[in-house]
Amino acid sequence: MTSIAEALKAALDGRYMIEQEIGAGGMATVYVAQDVKHDRKVALKVLRPELAAVIGGERFLAEIKVTANLQHPHILPLHDSGEADSFLYYVMPYVEGETLRDKIEREKQLGVDDAVGITRSVAAALDYAHRQKVIHRDIKPENILLHDGQPLIADFGIALALSHAGGTRLTETGLSIGTPHYMSPEQAMGDRELDARSDVYSLGAMLYEMLAGDPPYTGSTAQAIVAKVITEKAPSVTVHRDTAPVHVAAAITKALAKLPADRFASAGDFAEALTKPGLVATVSHPEAAPSAATGRRDWRLFGLAGALVLAVAIAAAGWLQALKRPASPVQRFELAVASEYAIPPLFGTPIDIAPDGQQYAFVGPGERNRQLWLRTLDRLEPVALGGTEGAMSPRMSPDGRWIAFVADQRVKKVPVTGGPPITLADSANSTLPGMAWLDDGNMLFVHGNWGLYRMPSAGGTPSLVAVRDSGQGGYFFPDGLPGSRQALVTSCSPSCGTMEIIVMNLADGSFRTLIEDAARAWYLPTGHIAYANREGAVFAAPFDADRAEITGAAVPVAEGVRTQIRIVPEMAISASGSLIYRRGAAGGLTLAWTDLRGVSTDIDPEWAGFFGVPALSPDGRQAAVALSAGSSQDIWVKALDRGPASRLSFEGSFNERPVWTPDGRRVGYISNREGGIGPKRAIARRADGGGQDEVLLEHPLGVEEFFWSSDGRWLVARVGGTDGVRDIVGLRLGVDSVLQELVATPADEFAPALSPDDRWLAYVSTESGQSEVLVVPFPNTGDARWQVSVRGGNTPVWSPDGSRLYYVDGSGDLMVAAVASHNPFAVGQQEMLFSASAFSLDAYHPSFAVHPSGERLILTKLSAQGAEANLILVQNWFEEIEGRFKGER
């Protein structure tokens, strides 16, 4: 008799080669298989024969189509489904790693941050799917795959397809959809019309288990568990894990409410509550029942009495302190910003507050799209500061007399009383800058190479403090510590996939990690450190400035701070104790079409995330883009405008900067295939996901970007280097065995772009002291050279017909230069099209692409997730900080 496995192999012959069985559940058996057509390893799931017989192939395949359209970084996509003989199957990517169940069984109880992070990622995927009207119905640790630490939801919508396809006949198989430990009460009672709140319940139960070590309800049989789910109230997770934060426990309790109406309305609301103390009201829960043994003391009574004595002592100390110094009341105000002064969407910190808290400077509208404005709190209207056009990231001096800022890729300062600005340094980073005034009269600033430099605040030659090798990320948002020997600095990996706060020694550039997964930190004269995470929550912790060490537990002190693309907190703190910030959600990015006047339209508002720069296919119908999820980044191909997106890269933790072959059949990108931060290689893969990855270029210092010439004969690349020095190289395919230097000088050369006729190579050079766009003949690049930009330039991109060259100038404006002559090369009229400050730009790589029609561009821009123009001012905020730590010092 032929076995089921043999029959299955025969049925799928020519389509999938079954390698081995790796698991079996109540609904399906899972096999590792080779996808013959696409030459890739997949996970093939085959429904149990009795289940397939009851459901029927036509109905099941019709229902499962819904899941094929779900595209999200934390959802395992559906590759294929079908019917072969009597078998019903569906196919998903084969993911190396483990399930969340494996992790729980190994670790028993997960760390709070780890558990909450997994839950928030799963919640983001659920929230997306629920908006597509798809409910999972079987959220459990077994259905969460962990790949490079990032969760992926498997079998998404499969339970729904089975429910709809099987109907009441499903009971004939003896199966129920869902797992008793994680079923919502309404699902346990057999309701078929479930909504998002059922998945929220399951997610809450899963988080409960990650923290407690067991699900909220256990029992010897499935019936016993279901009975508890319906009738009993689960104890607070703090009964099993007293270190669980109170707001996390409260959020779990709300998610596990018996009535759907009492739960969070969406998975997104649940995720938000996990990071925002006070968003959900906390209530007390009964602890374990006290012992009934006679004569046994209840030690909690002694604890209560001790707590009362301690409270009286603390209150008395507070009264004595109040007699010595009357406390200033903490006051909060919403500062309305009129539309004519509205803060434009931009990358970089838009605001700072004076040391005495009585003035604040902000970036507002100006002649070149933005300039600095100064408002004194006793006046209703702000005042424009002349000479600050194109300004970003203001930072007020310790004496309140100056405002430093970045414009035209230079560090400048302007008097608060008005007057001409003074240039302090060239080649400042205008994308994610950072400056700090030190108490020894010097300043720290972020150079164009993401390195940290020091210079006299009166101006002078900058000196290097620290810089990373090319492609390893950089430093920004410095904040000096007393004595000017050390500074708090944000350390960011490439594209800021990971961020952490470090303490840097300003004498030798050595550092150590202080806080992981944080965006920015400030030293407070109260003896504390404040830091903002990537979700807009602010924490404070006791801090020893001499040893530069945190000496106690951190507590939340603010929330709802708008954080640009989860990187730049829009907030500032004064030395006198005032806090000012812009309120709003952590905004992500979205792909947008933008015409030549700067009017943009989101391509697919439902597909937002943390994107790298997009690459447009030669026919303009698809875009390849790097999409970050946690600490990893992969290449996705998106059908434009609202078509599906499919993941292209599956190896390495950091894949970026995609580019298409001239025929549109393959996509190239750079990848750290060996893990870590470098060096990167140039990889190519078929755009439809088939075939194998091909390594095209390798270099000891890493390949940072590359592209094919229009005739397909050349590969042109930018390779990395030390101290920010990069070179442009080339390789004739099928001819050269060694890379040729095309542009390699002691200066920094990057962002190469080849004209459509392959005659001219545009690139950026720093040989003049700032980034400028140059053009040389190709491939004989040493024959001549022409400068295109006139006030700084980055990211050159040719028009499809080669008649124009686009670039971004030093102020962040998108410029277009007409090509007046090709023999010899000559630049004609140049004009500013629009400000690019609202778009995500990569200073070392072309940040946009031109549609084949030449009439519009594709860029990534800030999404409008909860952005608000108004500001929140908190006066005497330090009183609140000190109050949180009274009795702990």
N, C-alpha and C positions, 0 to 999 in steps of 0.2 A: 504494500500500500504506500502510495506517495505521501510523504509528510507534508505538513502545512508549510514548512520552510522551503522545501523543494518546489511545491506548487507555486509559492510566492515568487521564487527565483525565476521559474519558467514564465510566469505571468508578466514579470517586469523585464524580461530579457531584452536587451537592446536599449533600455531606457535607464535602468538603475541596476548596478551590480551589488548585491547584498554581500557585505563583508562579515558582519557578526551582529548578534543580538546583544543589546546593552541594557535592556530594561523592559519590564512589563508591568502595566497597571491595570486598573479595573476596566479601562476603556480601550486601551491600545497596547500593542507591542512595539518597541522601539528598536530600530536597526541602524547601524552605521552602514552607509551605502556610498557608492561612487556614482555621481551624476555623469553618465556617459556623454551626453550632448555638450555639457559645459565643463567637463573634466574637473570636477570639484567634489569634495567630500561633503555629504549631507546627512542629516538625521531624518530617517524615513519612518513615519509612524503609521501602523496598519491597524485599523479598527478590529476588534474582536469579531470573528465570523458571525456569531449569533447576533451581535449588535448590528453589523452591516446588513444582515438579512432582514432584520426588522425595519431598519430605517429606509433602505433603498438608495441606490447610487444617485439617481437623477435628483432627488430632493436634497440629499446631503451636499452634493457638489454645487447646487444652486445656492444653498444657504451659506456655504463656506466662502463664497466669493466676497462677502462683506469683509472678511478678515484680510483678504489680499490687498485691500486698499489702505490698510493701517501702516503708516510709515513714521516711526519715531525712534530716536536713538536708544530707548530703553524697551523697545518691543522687538522680539525676535520675529523677523518677517516670514511670511508664507511664500515659499518659492514655487510650489506646485501642489496640485491635488488631482486625484483621478480615480478611475475604476478600472481594475484589471481582473478579468474573469469575475470571481465573486469577492474580490478584495477591494475595500475602500481605503485609500491612503492619502496622506498629506505629507509635504516635504518642507523642512525648515533647514537653515544653516546648521552645520555641525560646529558646535562651540567647544573649544578646549577650556577646561576649567572644572568647576564644581557647582552643585546646586546650593541654595541657601540651607536646605536640609542638611547637606554634608557639613556645612560650616557650623550650624547649630549643634550637631551631634559631636563635632570635634571640640568646639569651644564651650559648649553648654550654655553660657550666657555671654552675649556680645557686649562690647563696650558701648556706652550710651551714644557717643558720637557716630560710631560705626552703624549701629542699629537705626538711628534717626536718619543718617545719610542714605542708607539703603531704602528706607521707607519713603523718604522724600522723592527719590528718583523713581521708584515704582508709582508713587502718587502722581508724579508729572505725566507718566505714560498713561495711567488710568484716566486722568483728567482730560488728556487729549482724546483718548478713545471714547469716553463718555460724550464728549462734544460731537463725536461722529455717530452717536446713538448706538454704541456698541458696549455691552456689559460683559465682563469676563466670566463671572459666576463661579470661578474655581481658583481664586487667589489663595495660594498656600506656599510654604517653603520649597516644596518639590517642583513648583512651576516657576521658580525664580532661579535663573542661571547667573552665575558670577563669572564674568570674563574680564580679566585684568582688574578685578575689584569692582567692576561696574555691573549692576544688575540688569538682566534682560528678562522680560516676561515672556514665557513660552505658552503655547497653546492658547493664544489670545483669541477669544471668540469661538473656540472649538466647542466649548460646553453650550454656548448659545446655538451654534449650528446643530448640535446633536438634539437639543431640546426642541427646536423648531422642526427639524427634519423628522424626529422620532415621534413627537407628540405623545399621546397617551400610550402608544404602543411600546414606549421605552421601558415601561414597568414590566413588560413581558420578559425582559432580559435579566430582571432582578437587580438592575443598577439604578442608582440615583446620581444626579448630577450635583457635584459639590462634595466637600469633605466635612464631616460632622464638626470637627474642632473649629472650623473657620466659617461655617454656614451662618448667615444671618438668621434671626428668628423667623422672618417671613419666608426665607428659602427653605428652612427646616420644616415649616408647616405646609410646604408644597405650593406656595404662590408661584405662578409662572411669569407674571408680569413684574419683573424686578427692575429697579432703577439703579442709578449710580450709588445710592446710599447702601445698597447691599454689598457692593465691592468695598466701600469705605469700612463697613463692619469687618469684613474679612481681613482687610489691611490692618485694622486696629488689633485684631486677634493675633495677627502675625507679628506685629511689633511687640505686643504683650509677651509673646513667647520668646522673642529675641532677648528681651530684658529679664524676664522672670525665669526662663529655662523650661517652662511648660506653658501650654495654651491656657486661656482663661478658664476653660472647662475641660475636665478629664473624666474618664469613666471606663469601666471594664468592657462595655459594649457600645456600639454606635447608638443604640436606642437610649442608653443611659446618658450619653453626652448630649443628644438632641433634646432630651427632657430638661436637662439643666440649661441649655441654651434658651429654651422657651420660657422657663419658669424662674430661674435663679438669677441673682445679680452677682456679677463677678467682683471679687475683692480688688481693691486698688492694686496696681502693679507694685506700689511702694511697700506692700506687705511682704513681697518676695525680694524686692530690690530697693532698699531704703536710700540708695544713692541716685535713684532715678529723679530727675528734676521734677518739681511739683507741677510745672506747666505741661510737661510731657505726660505725666500721669493723668492730669486733668483732660488732656486731649484724647488719650486712649479711652478714658471712661466715657467721654462724649461719643466717640466713634462706636463704642460697644453698647450704646443705648438700645433698649428693646424696641422702641418705636422708631421707625425711620425718620419721622418728623423731628425727633430729639437729637438726631445725629448731625454731623456736618452735611451741608447741602451738596458739597463736591469734594473730590479728593484733593483739589487744589487748596480748599479751605482747611482741610486736615493738615496738609503739609505746612501751610503758613502758621498754624497754631503751634506746631512743634518747635518753631524757632522764635516765637513771639510771646514771651511771658506776659500774662495779663489778658491775652486775647480770649481765653476761655476762663470763666470763673471757676476757681478751685473749691471743692467741697470736701468735707471729711468723710472718710470711709471707715466702716467697722474693721478693727484689726482682728487677729485671731482670737477666738473666745477665751476668756480667762479660765484658769483651772478652777474646778469646783471643790478641790481638796480642802478640808477644813483646816484652819490654822495657817494657811499659806498666805504670806503677805503679798499684796499687789504692789510691786516695786514701782509701778507707774505713778502711784500716789506720792511716793517719796520724790520721784522725778518732778511731779507737778509742784510739790511744795518747794523744792529747790529752785524750780524755774520762777516761782513767785518771789522768793527771796532775791534771786538774781535780778529780776525785773525791777524790784524796788531799789536795789543798789544802783542799777543803771539809771533809773529815773532820777535818783538823788544826785548822781554825778552830772546828769544833764542839767538839773536845776542850778547846780553850782557853776557849771560852765556858762549857763545863760546869764548869771549874775556878773560874770567877768566880762563877757562880750555878747551883746545882743545879736542874735542870729538874723541875718538878712533873709527875708522870705524868698523862696524860689518862685519865679514868675515866668509864665509862658505866654508868648504872643505870636499871632500869625501876622506876618508882614505882607500886606498885599503889594504885588508888583504890577504896576499898570502895564497895559499891553505895549505902550511906546517904549518901555524900559525892559521888556521881557527878556529873560535869559534865553539865548538861542540854543538849540540842540547842538552839542559839541562834545568832543572827547577831551577830557582834562578837567581839573577842578575849577569850577566857575566862580568861587567865592572865598573871601577871607575876612576876618574880623580884627579890628584894631586891638592892641593890648589892653586898653581900658574898657573895651566893649561898647564904646559910644559911636563908633563908625564901622561901616562894613563896605568893602569894595567888591564889585561883581562885574562879570562880563555881560555886556548888553549890546544893543544894536549900535552900529556905527557906519561911517562912510564906506568902509570895506567890510561890511557885514557885521562887524563887532568891534567894540572898544571897551575900555574900562570906565566904570561909573563909581562914584563914591556917594554914599548916603550917610548923613549924620542923623542920629535918632531923634534929635529935636527939630528936624525939618521933614516936611512931607515929600519933597521932590529931591531926587538924586542929582548930582552934578557930573557932567561928562568931563573926563580928563583928556585934554588935547594931546596929540602925539602918540596915543596908545592904540591906534588902529591895528586890527589883527591880533589883539592881545589874547592870551590864554593864561590860566593858572596864576592869579594874583597872590602875592605873599607879602604881608605888611611887616615892616621892620619892628624890632623890639621897642624902639622909642616912639613908634607911631608916626614918624615923619615921612617915611618913604613907602612906596609899594613896588616891589619887584614883580616882573611878569616876563613872559616869553612872547616874542613876536618876530616874524621874519627869521626864525631859527636863531635868535639872539636873546641873551638875558639882558633885560633893561630894568631901569628903575625910574620912577617919576615921583616928584614931591606931591604929598597929599594936598598941598595948597595950590597945585597947578604949576605948570612950567614945562620946558622941553625935557623929554626923557634922556637919560644917559645910558649908553650901551656899556655893559660890563663884560660880556663874553660872547663869542661867536659859537656857532654849531651846537646850540642847545636843542634838546629833543622837544619838538613841538607836538608830539602825539600823546605821550604819557609823561609829561614833565614832572619835576618836583624840585622845590627849592627850600632851603632852611637858612635862617639867619643864626649864626653861632654867637655865643656870648664873648668870644675873643676878637670880634670884629671881622671875622671871615664869613663866607657863605658857602653852602654846598649846593650844587645843581647837577642835573642829569644831562650829560653830553648827548650829542646825536647818536653815539654808538651805544647808548644805554649804560654807559659807565658813569661812575660817580666822581665828580671833580670838586676841588676847593679853590676859592679865590678870595682876595680882599673885597669887602663889601663896597669899597670906594672904586673898585675896578683894578685890573692888573692881569698878569698872566696866570691862567688856571693851572693847577697841578693835579695830576691823577691821584685819586685815592684807591679806586679799584675798578676793574673792568673784566668782563668775562670773555672767553674766546667766542668767536663768531658762532651763532646758532645756539648758544647756551642760555639765552635770555638776558636779563639785565636787572638794574637797580633803579628804584625811584621812590618818591615820597619820603625823603629823609626828614628826620626831626632830631635836632641836636640835644644831647644830654648835658647837664651842668658840667662845666670844666672844659667843654669842647674837645674832649679826648675821644669820645664815642658818640655814636648816633644810632637811633632807631631807623631802620631802612626796610622798605618792602623789597623782597627778592622775588622775581617773577621768572618762571620758566618760559620757553618760547611760546608766544601767543597766550601767555598767562594761563596755561592749563592748570598749573599749581602756583600758589602764592603763599608766602610766609613772611613773618616779621623776624628780622635778624638784628643782632647788636654788632655793629661794625666798629673796629678799631681804626680811627682816622689816621693813625701814624703809619700803619703797614697794610691796611685793607683786609686784615684777617677778620673773621666773623664767626658767630655761632647762632644757631637758631633759637629764637625766644618763643615764638608763637606760630604754630602751624595753621594753615588754612585761614589766613586773615589778610585783609586788603591794605590796611593802613593803621599806623599807631601814632599816638601823641604822648609825650611826657607831660604830666600835670604837676605843678608846684606843690600840690597837696601831698605828694609822696605816693602817687599812684600812676599807673599807666592806663590810658584808654585806647581801645582798638576797635575797629569796625570789621565785621566779617563780610562775606561776599553777598549776603542776603539783606544787608542794611540794618543789622542789629549791632548795637554798640555795647561793649563790656568795659568794666574797669577792674583793676586788680592792684593790691598793694605792691609797691615797687621800691627796691633799694637802688638809688641812682648811683651810689659809689661802686657797688658790685654789679650793677646793671642786671639785677635778678628780680623776678617776680617772687614775692614772699608769702603769698596767700592765694586763696581761691578767687576766681573772677566772678563778678555778678553782673547781670544785665542792667544797663543804666539808660538806654534809649533804644528806640526801634523805629522802623519806617523811614530810614534814611535812603533816599534815592541813590542807587549805586549803578553807574553806567556800565553796562555789559558785565555786571558782577565783578568789576575791577576798580572803578573810581568812585569812592564815597563822596557825595557832594555835601561836605560839612567842614566846619572850622571851629577851633576852640581858642578863646582869648586867654591871655595870662592872668586876667583878673577874674576869670571864672564864668564867662558867657559861652554858650553853645549856640551856633547857628547852622541850620541845615535846610536842604530842600527835601520836601516830603515826596515820596513816590515809591513804586515798586522797583525791584532790580530789573532794569530793562535789558532785554536781549537784542538780537539783531534780526533783520529780515532782509530778503533780497528785494530789490526795487529796480524798476525801469525808471530812468531819469532822462527827460529831454534836454536839449542843449540850452534851455533857460533855467534848468535846475528844478523843474516841476517833476516830482517823483510820484510813482504809483507802486504800491506794494504788489509784488508778483503773486504771492500766495500768502495771505495773512495767517493762514493756519499753520504755515511751516516756518516757525521762528525758532531761533536757537542762538548758539554762539559760533558764528561762521568765520572762516577765513575769507580771503578774497576769492571772488568767483571767476571761473574761466568759461567762456561761451563757446559752444561747438561751432564749427565753420558754417553750418546752416542756420544758426541762431535759434534752434529749437530745443536745445538742452544746455544745462549749466552744470559744471562740475565744481564742487565746493568742499572745503574741509569743514567738518562739523565736530565740535568738541563736546564730549560727554564726560564730566568729571576730569580725571587726569589724563584721559586719552583723547586722541583726535583721529578721525578717519575721513576718507574721501567718499562722497556721495554724488550720484548723478541724478539730477532733477529734471524731469520733463516740464517744459515751460508751456503755459504759465501755471496752471493748477493740476498738472499731471503728477503721477507718482514719483517718489524718490527711492533710489535703491543704493544700498551700500556697496562700495567697490573694493575697499581695502579691508583686510582682516588680519594682517600681521603687523607687528610693531605697535608701539603705543603712541607714536606721533607721526602722522602722515599729513602733508600739507602741500600747498601751492600747485594745484593741478594745472595741466596744460593739455590741449588736444593735438593730435597729429593733424597734418593738413587735410587728410581725407576723412577725418572725424571718426575713424574706426577704433582708435585707441586713446586712452587717457594716460598721461604721464604725471608723476608726482614724486616728491622727495619723501624719504621714509627712514626712520631709525630702526631698520629691520632687526638689529641685534639688541634693541631695547636701550634704555638710558637716554642720554641727551645728544649723542652723536658718536662718530660723524654720520651724516646722512648720505644716502645713496639715491641715485635717480632710478626710478622704477617705472615700468609701463605695463598696462593691462588692457585687455579688450574692453571697450566702453560698455558692452552688454554684460560684463561680469564673467564671461567665459574664458577658458584657457588658463594659462599659468602666468604669474608675475615674471617679468623679465627685468633683470638688472642691466641698465644701460650705461651708467657712469658711476665710478667711484673715485674718491680723492682722499688723501690722508687727512686733510682738514675739513672734509665734508662738502657735499654739493648742496648749495642753498636754493638754487632755482635753475631751471633749464627750459629749452623749447627747441622745436624743430624749425629749420628754415622752410620757406614756402615750397621749395622744390624737393624737400625731404632729404637733401644731401648732407646737411650739417646739423649737428647738435651744438647749441650755444648754451653755456652755463656760467653761473656765478659761483665761485668756490669760496670757502671760508678762509679765515686767517686770524692771526693773533692781533691783539690791540686794535681791533676794529678794521683792519686792513683787508679788503676783499679784492679779488681780481676776476676778470672775465676771460674765459677760455673757450675753445671750440674743438670740435672733433668732426672730421669728414668721415661719414659712415661708409664702411667698407674700404677705406683708404688708409686712414691714420690708425696707428696703434697707441699713440701717445697724444695727450691733450696739447693743443697749441695755445700759447698765450696770445690773446687778441688785444686786451687792454690790461696792462699790469705795470703800475707805477708805484712809487712810495705812498701815493694818496690812496684813498678808498674809492673803489669803483664798484657799482652795483646797479640793479634794476635794468638789465639790458633789454632792448626791444628792437627787433629787426623789421625793417620796412617790408611791405607786402611783395615788392619786387626783389627783395634780398640784396639791394644795393647799399643800404645805409643802416648803420648800427647806432641807435640812440642809447645813452646810458647816463648815469649820474656819477659825478666825481666831486670829491671834497678838496681838490688841489688848491682852490682859491680861498680856503678857510671856511666855506660853507658849501652845502650841496647845490650843484648846478647841473642842468641838463646839457649834455654835449652830443654831437653827432660826428661819426667818422665813417669813411668808406668801408664797405665789407666785400671781401674778407681782408683787403689790404689796409688794415686799420691805421697803419703808421704814416700813410701818405698825406693826410690832412686832418683838420679838426675844426669844428664850428661850435660856438656856444649858442644855445637857444634861449635859455632862461635869463632873466635880467635882474631878478631879486630873489634868488634862491629857487630851486626846483627839485622835484622828486617824481617818481613813478611815471616815466614817459610811456605813452601808448599811441600807436599810429592809427589813423583812420583806415578803413578797409581799402580805399583807393590810393593811399599813400600821399594824398595832397595836403594833409594836416597832421600835426603832432600835438597831442594833448599832454598836459602835465599839470602837477599841482605845485603852486609857487610856495615861497616861504611863509606866507600868511594863511595858507590853507585854502586859497582860491583856485578853482579849476580854470586853467588857461588853455587857449588853443593858438598855435602858431601855424600860419599858412606857409607851405613850402613854395617859395617863389621860383626856384630853379632847381633842376636836378643835374645840370651840367654847366658849371659846377654847382654844388649844393648851395642854396641860399635861403635864408629865412625871410619871409615877408611880414605882413601885418600880424600883430598879436593882439588878442583881446581876452578880457576876463569874462568867463561865462557865468559862473555862480560860485558861491562859497561852498567848499566841500567839508566844512566843519561838522556837519550833521552825519557824515558818512564815515565808515570804518576804513581807514587808510593804513597801509603797510608801507612805511618809509623806504623799505629796501626791496620792494617787489611791486610790479604793476598792480594797482588796487582796483581796477575796473576793466571792463571790456566794452568794445564798440560793436553794436549790432551790425550785421552785414549791410543793412540799409544806410548806415551812417547817420541815422536820425535820432538815435537814443543810445544810452549807455546802461549797463547793468552794474550795480554797486550793492554793497551791504550798508544798511543804515540803522540807526537806533530805532527800535520799535517803541511805540507810544504806550508802554505798559504802565499806566498809573502815573505818568509824569504830571506834575503840577508846577505852575509858575511861582506860587507863593512860597515864602520862606517861614521857617519856625525859629523864633529866638527864645532861648531859655536863659534868663538872667539869674545870677547867683547859683549856677549849676553846681559849683564846687561844694556848696552847702549840702546839696543832695548827695553828692559823692561821699563826702565825709560822714554823713549820716548813715550811709549804708554800711560803713565799716567801724562804727563806734563800738568799742568793747573788744575789737579784734587786734588792736595794736599793743 
